[in-house]
C-alpha cells in the first residue's frame, strides 16, 4: 500500500498523485523533459528520466498508527458533496466524518483497518 505517491523533478517541482487515475505531468523548467505520475495509493505509474528524487512512502508493518494517520489521505467534497474535492489526512478528519465514511463506503482492508485504528487511537 502506497501512503504517498510522489517524486521531485530536477527543477524542484514535486509531482504528487493523490488518488487512483490521478494523472499528473510536469515539464521541467531546468531540462525541458516531461515527467508523469499516476495511480495515487493504488498503483505507481510513472514516466521519468532517472534524475528525479522519489519521495513516495510505502506502508510497512513496522509503521506505527501515529505515523500512518499523518500520511493516509481521504478525498472529501464536504458533508453535502457540493464542495471542491480536497484530500485530508486521517488525522485531520473529524470522528463524525470517519464514522460517516465507515457507514456509507466500502473500504479496502487497509483503509478499514486504518479507520478503525484511528477511532481506537482517539478513544483509548
N, CA and C atoms as an extended XYZ file, in Angstrom:
372
Properties=species:S:1:pos:R:3:atomname:S:1:resname:S:1:resid:I:1 pbc="F F F"
N         0.844       -1.182        0.000 N   UNK     1
C         0.000        0.000        0.000 CA  UNK     1
C         0.885        1.240        0.000 C   UNK     1
N         0.629        2.131       -0.925 N   UNK     2
C         1.383        3.376       -1.001 CA  UNK     2
C         0.652        4.456       -0.208 C   UNK     2
N         1.331        5.045        0.740 N   UNK     3
C         0.748        6.128        1.531 CA  UNK     3
C         0.956        7.471        0.854 C   UNK     3
N         2.034        7.578        0.087 N   UNK     4
C         2.324        8.811       -0.653 CA  UNK     4
C         3.024        8.434       -1.944 C   UNK     4
N         2.437        8.816       -3.078 N   UNK     5
C         2.961        8.515       -4.405 CA  UNK     5
C         3.478        9.830       -4.983 C   UNK     5
N         4.809       10.023       -4.911 N   UNK     6
C         5.347       11.333       -5.297 CA  UNK     6
C         6.834       11.252       -5.640 C   UNK     6
N         7.288       12.252       -6.387 N   UNK     7
C         8.717       12.451       -6.613 CA  UNK     7
C         8.975       13.912       -6.939 C   UNK     7
N        10.243       14.317       -6.767 N   UNK     8
C        10.653       15.693       -7.028 CA  UNK     8
C        11.451       15.732       -8.321 C   UNK     8
N        11.042       16.601       -9.233 N   UNK     9
C        11.721       16.784      -10.513 CA  UNK     9
C        13.009       17.595      -10.300 C   UNK     9
N        13.928       17.564      -11.272 N   UNK    10
C        15.188       18.304      -11.131 CA  UNK    10
C        15.025       19.797      -10.840 C   UNK    10
N        13.930       20.403      -11.310 N   UNK    11
C        13.739       21.838      -11.041 CA  UNK    11
C        13.108       22.111       -9.674 C   UNK    11
N        12.893       21.043       -8.880 N   UNK    12
C        12.360       21.190       -7.533 CA  UNK    12
C        10.862       21.019       -7.416 C   UNK    12
N        10.158       20.872       -8.543 N   UNK    13
C         8.702       20.703       -8.513 CA  UNK    13
C         8.372       19.288       -8.055 C   UNK    13
N         7.483       19.176       -7.070 N   UNK    14
C         7.083       17.845       -6.596 CA  UNK    14
C         5.784       17.429       -7.262 C   UNK    14
N         5.827       16.307       -7.948 N   UNK    15
C         4.635       15.711       -8.550 CA  UNK    15
C         4.046       14.740       -7.544 C   UNK    15
N         2.744       14.881       -7.266 N   UNK    16
C         2.051       14.025       -6.311 CA  UNK    16
C         0.774       13.521       -6.963 C   UNK    16
N         0.534       12.217       -6.886 N   UNK    17
C        -0.720       11.629       -7.350 CA  UNK    17
C        -1.514       11.236       -6.119 C   UNK    17
N        -2.669       11.872       -5.919 N   UNK    18
C        -3.449       11.711       -4.688 CA  UNK    18
C        -4.414       10.521       -4.698 C   UNK    18
N        -4.925       10.162       -5.880 N   UNK    19
C        -5.933        9.094       -5.923 CA  UNK    19
C        -5.783        8.293       -7.203 C   UNK    19
N        -6.462        7.156       -7.248 N   UNK    20
C        -6.374        6.286       -8.417 CA  UNK    20
C        -6.774        7.071       -9.669 C   UNK    20
N        -6.050        6.885      -10.745 N   UNK    21
C        -6.262        7.588      -12.015 CA  UNK    21
C        -6.063        9.107      -11.889 C   UNK    21
N        -5.231        9.532      -10.943 N   UNK    22
C        -4.904       10.946      -10.766 CA  UNK    22
C        -3.620       11.230      -11.550 C   UNK    22
N        -3.775       11.318      -12.871 N   UNK    23
C        -2.649       11.531      -13.783 CA  UNK    23
C        -2.161       12.965      -13.677 C   UNK    23
N        -0.867       13.124      -13.429 N   UNK    24
C        -0.262       14.452      -13.338 CA  UNK    24
C         1.000       14.471      -14.193 C   UNK    24
N         1.256       15.603      -14.828 N   UNK    25
C         2.507       15.735      -15.567 CA  UNK    25
C         3.099       17.116      -15.335 C   UNK    25
N         4.404       17.193      -15.565 N   UNK    26
C         5.126       18.446      -15.352 CA  UNK    26
C         6.249       18.529      -16.365 C   UNK    26
N         6.373       19.684      -17.000 N   UNK    27
C         7.509       19.943      -17.887 CA  UNK    27
C         8.562       20.664      -17.055 C   UNK    27
N         9.689       19.993      -16.866 N   UNK    28
C        10.756       20.504      -16.026 CA  UNK    28
C        11.345       21.783      -16.623 C   UNK    28
N        11.441       22.809      -15.798 N   UNK    29
C        11.958       24.099      -16.265 CA  UNK    29
C        13.473       24.081      -16.494 C   UNK    29
N        14.167       23.149      -15.860 N   UNK    30
C        15.624       23.131      -15.985 CA  UNK    30
C        16.126       22.320      -17.179 C   UNK    30
N        15.326       21.338      -17.626 N   UNK    31
C        15.805       20.480      -18.720 CA  UNK    31
C        14.790       20.262      -19.843 C   UNK    31
N        13.555       20.756      -19.686 N   UNK    32
C        12.532       20.634      -20.718 CA  UNK    32
C        11.888       19.264      -20.835 C   UNK    32
N        12.280       18.318      -19.995 N   UNK    33
C        11.717       16.963      -20.047 CA  UNK    33
C        10.339       16.921      -19.385 C   UNK    33
N         9.508       15.980      -19.853 N   UNK    34
C         8.186       15.764      -19.274 CA  UNK    34
C         8.273       14.627      -18.258 C   UNK    34
N         7.691       14.860      -17.081 N   UNK    35
C         7.632       13.863      -16.021 CA  UNK    35
C         6.164       13.573      -15.742 C   UNK    35
N         5.840       12.289      -15.509 N   UNK    36
C         4.445       11.874      -15.329 CA  UNK    36
C         4.338       10.964      -14.109 C   UNK    36
N         3.226       11.121      -13.379 N   UNK    37
C         2.916       10.242      -12.259 CA  UNK    37
C         1.425        9.950      -12.279 C   UNK    37
N         1.031        8.777      -11.784 N   UNK    38
C        -0.377        8.369      -11.784 CA  UNK    38
C        -0.570        7.280      -10.742 C   UNK    38
N        -1.805        7.078      -10.320 N   UNK    39
C        -2.175        5.930       -9.507 CA  UNK    39
C        -2.473        6.167       -8.055 C   UNK    39
N        -2.074        7.312       -7.526 N   UNK    40
C        -2.326        7.577       -6.111 CA  UNK    40
C        -1.812        6.447       -5.250 C   UNK    40
N        -2.597        6.051       -4.242 N   UNK    41
C        -2.153        4.964       -3.375 CA  UNK    41
C        -2.385        3.572       -3.972 C   UNK    41
N        -3.112        3.484       -5.062 N   UNK    42
C        -3.487        2.177       -5.607 CA  UNK    42
C        -2.399        1.534       -6.458 C   UNK    42
N        -1.688        2.309       -7.229 N   UNK    43
C        -0.593        1.796       -8.046 CA  UNK    43
C         0.342        2.959       -8.376 C   UNK    43
N         1.585        2.634       -8.695 N   UNK    44
C         2.567        3.667       -9.005 CA  UNK    44
C         2.959        3.548      -10.475 C   UNK    44
N         2.433        4.462      -11.289 N   UNK    45
C         2.767        4.525      -12.716 CA  UNK    45
C         3.513        5.824      -12.937 C   UNK    45
N         4.658        5.706      -13.592 N   UNK    46
C         5.489        6.889      -13.781 CA  UNK    46
C         6.171        6.871      -15.139 C   UNK    46
N         6.447        8.047      -15.628 N   UNK    47
C         7.312        8.239      -16.780 CA  UNK    47
C         8.349        9.265      -16.333 C   UNK    47
N         9.558        8.783      -16.089 N   UNK    48
C        10.615        9.611      -15.527 CA  UNK    48
C        11.892        9.420      -16.336 C   UNK    48
N        12.943       10.072      -15.867 N   UNK    49
C        14.204       10.044      -16.601 CA  UNK    49
C        15.389        9.634      -15.735 C   UNK    49
N        15.130        9.228      -14.501 N   UNK    50
C        16.200        8.787      -13.620 CA  UNK    50
C        16.901        9.907      -12.870 C   UNK    50
N        16.488       11.136      -13.109 N   UNK    51
C        17.105       12.271      -12.426 CA  UNK    51
C        16.174       12.909      -11.400 C   UNK    51
N        15.050       12.249      -11.134 N   UNK    52
C        14.104       12.730      -10.137 CA  UNK    52
C        14.440       12.081       -8.788 C   UNK    52
N        13.884       12.636       -7.712 N   UNK    53
C        14.081       12.107       -6.367 CA  UNK    53
C        12.752       11.555       -5.879 C   UNK    53
N        12.709       10.254       -5.621 N   UNK    54
C        11.482        9.602       -5.170 CA  UNK    54
C        11.184       10.019       -3.736 C   UNK    54
N        10.001       10.553       -3.504 N   UNK    55
C         9.575       10.941       -2.160 CA  UNK    55
C         8.369       10.121       -1.710 C   UNK    55
N         8.120        9.024       -2.408 N   UNK    56
C         6.993        8.152       -2.070 CA  UNK    56
C         7.230        7.478       -0.723 C   UNK    56
N         6.140        7.124       -0.088 N   UNK    57
C         6.204        6.367        1.165 CA  UNK    57
C         5.293        5.162        1.013 C   UNK    57
N         5.865        3.985        1.149 N   UNK    58
C         5.129        2.734        1.038 CA  UNK    58
C         4.951        2.162        2.437 C   UNK    58
N         3.742        1.735        2.742 N   UNK    59
C         3.438        1.194        4.066 CA  UNK    59
C         4.235       -0.071        4.336 C   UNK    59
N         4.711       -0.187        5.569 N   UNK    60
C         5.340       -1.417        6.045 CA  UNK    60
C         4.711       -1.760        7.386 C   UNK    60
N         4.710       -3.037        7.756 N   UNK    61
C         4.090       -3.433        9.032 CA  UNK    61
C         4.726       -2.784       10.267 C   UNK    61
N         5.958       -2.303       10.134 N   UNK    62
C         6.630       -1.682       11.271 CA  UNK    62
C         6.126       -0.273       11.564 C   UNK    62
N         5.408        0.328       10.636 N   UNK    63
C         4.935        1.704       10.825 CA  UNK    63
C         3.875        1.764       11.921 C   UNK    63
N         4.011        2.767       12.772 N   UNK    64
C         3.024        2.955       13.830 CA  UNK    64
C         1.795        3.661       13.263 C   UNK    64
N         0.689        3.492       13.947 N   UNK    65
C        -0.526        4.191       13.517 CA  UNK    65
C        -0.333        5.707       13.632 C   UNK    65
N         0.420        6.157       14.631 N   UNK    66
C         0.675        7.588       14.806 CA  UNK    66
C         1.314        8.186       13.554 C   UNK    66
N         2.121        7.402       12.858 N   UNK    67
C         2.766        7.857       11.621 CA  UNK    67
C         1.808        7.733       10.435 C   UNK    67
N         1.145        6.600       10.319 N   UNK    68
C         0.240        6.339        9.190 CA  UNK    68
C        -0.873        7.373        9.140 C   UNK    68
N        -1.412        7.758       10.276 N   UNK    69
C        -2.547        8.686       10.318 CA  UNK    69
C        -2.196       10.065        9.766 C   UNK    69
N        -0.913       10.398        9.747 N   UNK    70
C        -0.490       11.690        9.223 CA  UNK    70
C        -0.241       11.656        7.717 C   UNK    70
N        -0.268       10.459        7.124 N   UNK    71
C         0.013       10.300        5.693 CA  UNK    71
C        -1.189        9.825        4.882 C   UNK    71
N        -1.969        8.925        5.448 N   UNK    72
C        -3.098        8.349        4.720 CA  UNK    72
C        -4.148        9.425        4.470 C   UNK    72
N        -4.521        9.591        3.199 N   UNK    73
C        -5.459       10.666        2.846 CA  UNK    73
C        -6.779       10.109        2.330 C   UNK    73
N        -7.807       10.914        2.539 N   UNK    74
C        -9.154       10.594        2.092 CA  UNK    74
C        -9.694       11.801        1.329 C   UNK    74
N       -10.294       11.546        0.166 N   UNK    75
C       -10.895       12.624       -0.609 CA  UNK    75
C       -12.268       12.968       -0.075 C   UNK    75
N       -12.555       14.243        0.016 N   UNK    76
C       -13.856       14.680        0.515 CA  UNK    76
C       -14.362       15.866       -0.293 C   UNK    76
N       -15.685       15.914       -0.426 N   UNK    77
C       -16.335       17.046       -1.089 CA  UNK    77
C       -17.319       17.712       -0.127 C   UNK    77
N       -17.048       17.558        1.179 N   UNK    78
C       -17.894       18.173        2.197 CA  UNK    78
C       -19.096       17.314        2.533 C   UNK    78
N       -19.798       17.691        3.589 N   UNK    79
C       -20.953       16.925        4.068 CA  UNK    79
C       -22.038       16.769        3.007 C   UNK    79
N       -22.276       17.813        2.245 N   UNK    80
C       -23.353       17.776        1.256 CA  UNK    80
C       -22.853       17.377       -0.137 C   UNK    80
N       -21.550       17.190       -0.283 N   UNK    81
C       -20.996       16.817       -1.576 CA  UNK    81
C       -20.960       17.947       -2.583 C   UNK    81
N       -21.041       19.183       -2.105 N   UNK    82
C       -21.111       20.325       -3.017 CA  UNK    82
C       -19.851       21.202       -2.990 C   UNK    82
N       -18.801       20.711       -2.340 N   UNK    83
C       -17.544       21.465       -2.279 CA  UNK    83
C       -16.543       20.869       -3.267 C   UNK    83
N       -15.502       21.620       -3.562 N   UNK    84
C       -14.435       21.102       -4.411 CA  UNK    84
C       -13.751       19.939       -3.704 C   UNK    84
N       -13.344       18.951       -4.474 N   UNK    85
C       -12.638       17.802       -3.924 CA  UNK    85
C       -11.336       18.257       -3.280 C   UNK    85
N       -11.125       17.804       -2.056 N   UNK    86
C        -9.853       18.051       -1.382 CA  UNK    86
C        -9.485       16.781       -0.623 C   UNK    86
N        -8.205       16.630       -0.369 N   UNK    87
C        -7.717       15.451        0.330 CA  UNK    87
C        -7.219       15.849        1.696 C   UNK    87
N        -7.674       15.121        2.712 N   UNK    88
C        -7.287       15.378        4.090 CA  UNK    88
C        -6.710       14.100        4.678 C   UNK    88
N        -5.793       14.265        5.616 N   UNK    89
C        -5.223       13.092        6.267 CA  UNK    89
C        -6.231       12.523        7.263 C   UNK    89
N        -6.025       11.289        7.605 N   UNK    90
C        -6.879       10.635        8.596 CA  UNK    90
C        -6.838       11.411        9.909 C   UNK    90
N        -5.684       11.930       10.260 N   UNK    91
C        -5.551       12.717       11.492 CA  UNK    91
C        -6.391       13.994       11.452 C   UNK    91
N        -6.593       14.557       10.257 N   UNK    92
C        -7.356       15.796       10.113 CA  UNK    92
C        -8.867       15.564       10.085 C   UNK    92
N        -9.285       14.345        9.815 N   UNK    93
C       -10.722       14.060        9.728 CA  UNK    93
C       -11.357       14.104       11.112 C   UNK    93
N       -12.596       14.585       11.177 N   UNK    94
C       -13.318       14.541       12.445 CA  UNK    94
C       -13.790       13.119       12.695 C   UNK    94
N       -14.075       12.819       13.942 N   UNK    95
C       -14.599       11.499       14.280 CA  UNK    95
C       -15.937       11.274       13.577 C   UNK    95
N       -16.750       12.318       13.479 N   UNK    96
C       -18.031       12.233       12.772 CA  UNK    96
C       -17.815       11.858       11.301 C   UNK    96
N       -16.807       12.450       10.679 N   UNK    97
C       -16.510       12.164        9.277 CA  UNK    97
C       -16.049       10.711        9.111 C   UNK    97
N       -15.179       10.262        9.999 N   UNK    98
C       -14.699        8.872        9.935 CA  UNK    98
C       -15.867        7.909       10.059 C   UNK    98
N       -16.750        8.146       11.020 N   UNK    99
C       -17.909        7.267       11.193 CA  UNK    99
C       -18.833        7.299        9.984 C   UNK    99
N       -19.014        8.476        9.381 N   UNK   100
C       -19.852        8.577        8.184 CA  UNK   100
C       -19.251        7.776        7.032 C   UNK   100
N       -17.932        7.846        6.870 N   UNK   101
C       -17.265        7.063        5.822 CA  UNK   101
C       -17.454        5.573        6.084 C   UNK   101
N       -17.242        5.150        7.311 N   UNK   102
C       -17.398        3.731        7.644 CA  UNK   102
C       -18.833        3.249        7.437 C   UNK   102
N       -19.803        4.139        7.661 N   UNK   103
C       -21.213        3.776        7.495 CA  UNK   103
C       -21.663        3.752        6.039 C   UNK   103
N       -21.001        4.518        5.172 N   UNK   104
C       -21.531        4.683        3.812 CA  UNK   104
C       -20.630        4.171        2.697 C   UNK   104
N       -19.374        3.865        2.992 N   UNK   105
C       -18.438        3.488        1.937 CA  UNK   105
C       -17.938        2.053        2.116 C   UNK   105
N       -17.610        1.415        1.007 N   UNK   106
C       -16.943        0.114        1.044 CA  UNK   106
C       -15.452        0.383        1.031 C   UNK   106
N       -14.785        0.147        2.150 N   UNK   107
C       -13.364        0.410        2.250 CA  UNK   107
C       -12.570       -0.873        2.036 C   UNK   107
N       -11.399       -0.752        1.399 N   UNK   108
C       -10.498       -1.896        1.265 CA  UNK   108
C       -10.006       -2.278        2.654 C   UNK   108
N        -9.423       -3.432        2.775 N   UNK   109
C        -8.945       -3.924        4.068 CA  UNK   109
C        -8.021       -2.951        4.766 C   UNK   109
N        -7.053       -2.380        4.011 N   UNK   110
C        -6.101       -1.460        4.615 CA  UNK   110
C        -6.794       -0.208        5.143 C   UNK   110
N        -7.649        0.390        4.329 N   UNK   111
C        -8.348        1.604        4.754 CA  UNK   111
C        -9.267        1.322        5.941 C   UNK   111
N        -9.999        0.233        5.893 N   UNK   112
C       -10.896       -0.116        7.003 CA  UNK   112
C       -10.105       -0.273        8.296 C   UNK   112
N        -8.995       -0.993        8.243 N   UNK   113
C        -8.168       -1.183        9.443 CA  UNK   113
C        -7.648        0.154        9.959 C   UNK   113
N        -7.203        1.008        9.057 N   UNK   114
C        -6.670        2.309        9.467 CA  UNK   114
C        -7.757        3.184       10.089 C   UNK   114
N        -8.954        3.175        9.509 N   UNK   115
C       -10.041        3.998       10.046 CA  UNK   115
C       -10.457        3.507       11.435 C   UNK   115
N       -10.582        2.191       11.612 N   UNK   116
C       -10.927        1.654       12.941 CA  UNK   116
C        -9.795        1.897       13.935 C   UNK   116
N        -8.544        1.790       13.486 N   UNK   117
C        -7.407        2.072       14.360 CA  UNK   117
C        -7.426        3.536       14.800 C   UNK   117
N        -7.847        4.423       13.907 N   UNK   118
C        -7.931        5.845       14.258 CA  UNK   118
C        -8.989        6.075       15.340 C   UNK   118
N       -10.124        5.401       15.211 N   UNK   119
C       -11.149        5.537       16.254 CA  UNK   119
C       -10.631        5.018       17.584 C   UNK   119
N        -9.922        3.892       17.561 N   UNK   120
C        -9.321        3.354       18.801 CA  UNK   120
C        -8.273        4.316       19.353 C   UNK   120
N        -7.500        4.922       18.471 N   UNK   121
C        -6.461        5.873       18.867 CA  UNK   121
C        -7.080        7.078       19.582 C   UNK   121
N        -8.216        7.528       19.109 N   UNK   122
C        -8.883        8.690       19.696 CA  UNK   122
C        -9.609        8.352       20.988 C   UNK   122
N       -10.004        7.107       21.150 N   UNK   123
C       -10.748        6.660       22.350 CA  UNK   123
C       -10.060        5.452       22.951 C   UNK   123
N        -8.908        5.667       23.595 N   UNK   124
C        -8.149        4.507       24.131 CA  UNK   124
C        -8.886        3.809       25.261 C   UNK   124
